[in-house]
């Protein structure tokens, strides 16, 4: 009889575990369906975002200046010289000193960089503070020791 009792107890434990597993499976199935719904929603929003982004890019490309200028805002293209380096080269090219407008022209002609005046001013001042440039009589020069 002890064996029959053990078998009955084992059956009871197995059926309880099976019931717990079924509840867990149902809970996981609900979570899975919620995640699938969330994925569909996010995918749809992602597609809308891409459509909007494409439209924006298309309109920017249509209004961008012609002649190979980089970007609608005048940003720099990959592989070109950085503004800070272009400014030093522009001053280097003019041993008699250069005013800001001459530097702007040189940077645009030589490197194709369209630099905003305030960005040029910041680059010049950083070079001045670092000792790479000097300002004398409204003209920018390389330091005399260089």
For each residue, the residues with C-beta under 8 A, 3 or more apart:
1: 4 5
2: 5 6
3: 6 7
4: 1 7 8
5: 1 2 8 9
6: 2 3 9 10
7: 3 4 10 11
8: 4 5 11 12
9: 5 6 12 13
10: 6 7 13 14
11: 7 8 14 15
12: 8 9 15 16
13: 9 10 16 17
14: 10 11 17 18
15: 11 12 18 19
16: 12 13 19 20
17: 13 14 20 21
18: 14 15 21 22
19: 15 16 22 23
20: 16 17 23 24
21: 17 18 24 25
22: 18 19 25 26
23: 19 20 26 27
24: 20 21 27 28
25: 21 22 28 29
26: 22 23 29 30
27: 23 24 30 31
28: 24 25 31 32
29: 25 26 32 33
30: 26 27 33 34
31: 27 28 34 35
32: 28 29 35 36
33: 29 30 36 37
34: 30 31 37 38
35: 31 32 38 39
36: 32 33 39 40
37: 33 34 40 41
38: 34 35 41 42
39: 35 36 42 43
40: 36 37 43 44
41: 37 38 44 45
42: 38 39 45 46
43: 39 40 46 47
44: 40 41 47 48
45: 41 42 48 49
46: 42 43 49 50
47: 43 44 50 51
48: 44 45 51 52
49: 45 46 52 53
50: 46 47 53 54
51: 47 48 54 55
52: 48 49 55 56
53: 49 50 56 57
54: 50 51 57 58
55: 51 52 58 59
56: 52 53 59 60
57: 53 54 60 61
58: 54 55 61 62
59: 55 56 62 63
60: 56 57 63 64 72
61: 57 58 64 72
62: 58 59
63: 59 60 72
64: 60 61 69 71 72
65: 69 72
66: 69
67:
68: 112
69: 64 65 66 74 112 114
70: 74 75 76 77 80 112 113 114
71: 64 74 75 77
72: 60 61 63 64 65
73:
74: 69 70 71 114 115 116
75: 70 71
76: 70 80 82 83 113
77: 70 71 80 112
78:
79:
80: 70 76 77 111 112 113
81: 85 86 89 111 113
82: 76 85 86
83: 76 86 87 107 113 115 119 120 123
84: 87 88 123 126 127
85: 81 82 88 89
86: 81 82 83 89 90 107 110 111 113 115
87: 83 84 90 91 103 107 120 123 124 127
88: 84 85 91 92 127 132 133
89: 81 85 86 92 93 106 110
90: 86 87 93 94 98 102 103 106 107 110
91: 87 88 94 97 98 103 133 140 141 142
92: 88 89 142
93: 89 90 98 106 110
94: 90 91 97 98 102 106
95:
96: 139
97: 91 94 136 137 139 140 141
98: 90 91 93 94 102 103 106 139 140
99: 102 103 138 139 140
100: 103 104 117 120 121 124 140
101: 104 105
102: 90 94 98 99 105 106
103: 87 90 91 98 99 100 106 107 120 124 140
104: 100 101 107 108 115 117 120
105: 101 102 108 109
106: 89 90 93 94 98 102 103 109 110
107: 83 86 87 90 103 104 110 111 113 115 120
108: 104 105 111 112 113 114 115
109: 105 106
110: 86 89 90 93 106 107
111: 80 81 86 107 108
112: 68 69 70 77 80 108
113: 70 76 80 81 83 86 107 108
114: 69 70 74 108
115: 74 83 86 104 107 108 119 120 123
116: 74 119 120
117: 100 104 120 121
118: 121 122
119: 83 115 116 122 123
120: 83 87 100 103 104 107 115 116 117 123 124
121: 100 117 118 124 125
122: 118 119 125 126
123: 83 84 87 115 119 120 126 127
124: 87 100 103 120 121 127 128 133 135 140
125: 121 122 128 129
126: 84 122 123 129 130
127: 84 87 88 123 124 130 132 133
128: 124 125 131 132 133 134 135
129: 125 126
130: 126 127
131: 128 143
132: 88 127 128 142 143
133: 88 91 124 127 128 140 141 142 143
134: 128 140 141 142 143 144
135: 124 128 138 139 140 141
136: 97 139 141
137: 97
138: 99 135
139: 96 97 98 99 135 136
140: 91 97 98 99 100 103 124 133 134 135
141: 91 97 133 134 135 136 144
142: 91 92 132 133 134 146
143: 131 132 133 134 146
144: 134 141
145:
146: 142 143
